[in-house]
């Protein structure tokens, strides 16, 4: 590799210049490698594959648009350039920014980034509170559905479960027979099927328990016919799960959208029904803290958004306290 040269003196060395490299690129962490390490950590922590795929899509879109290869090349300017390049509403940009910030926070926690340079990057959006479904429209829909068909009966039970428990649409699709304790009339949501990964128990009334028993019996007939093995409460006509790993929607959410258009009913979707559930709890005297627990929220701030009341509703509730 090298040798002393008597021609140039004992302190002279003949060496190949290619040996003298800093190795700086070798010491840099590639974004692709960092992502896979983060996703491995997320899987170990119990994050769903759908969540991981959402982070992967957004972060890849960001780094690819900015031609970023190494983690250390990410800075505030690259984030601002990415956000400026997107032709979409600020609410959509905010969703992208949150995903990027989440990934960078994990990089910071792993020691790959030295400081939080993204903390002050903000996107201003107008506050828009989505309306809840109305009691009247839920009743109209249940009455309109043909309960003598499998899909009609399944969807009726699904709507009642959403209305009486307030669970999310993805959670509904992941429910297994083991999640229902008919002896105590309780819906038991374990950490792997609920967003905040905390155990949650919700009461079921006798009517809903009876309907769920009928649905489970019908599911068994369908699964045997199509030779499908699962214990999902809500399945397709072919016996498969209604959830799809790469989508936040499922067969029930699509049915609700169709029913809303077919019957001309406003705010017929799982999120609106979940808001109705929270408002019903408030009207019955439940505290915000209890409602937050029932909804599986991680903090009270999210719950207060669900309980957004109109001026008339505020006046009506205050009058009761006079």
Secondary structure, 3 states (H helix, E strand, C coil): CEEEECCCEEEEEEECHHHCCCCHHHHCCEHHHHHHHHHHHHHHCCCCHHHHHHHHHHHHHHHHHCCCCEHHHCCHHHHHHHHHHCCCCHHHHHHHHHHHHHHHHHHHHCCCCCCCCCCCCCCCCCCCCCCCCCHHHHHHHHHHCCCCCHHHHHHHHHHHHHHHHCCCHHHHHHCEHHHEECCCCEEEECHHHCCCCCCEEEECCHHHHHHHHHHHHHHHHHHHHHCCCCCECCECCCCCECECCCCCCEHHHHHHHHHHHHCCCCCCCHHHHHHHHHHHHHHCCCCHHHHHHHHCCCCHHHHHHHCCCCHHHHHHHHHCCC
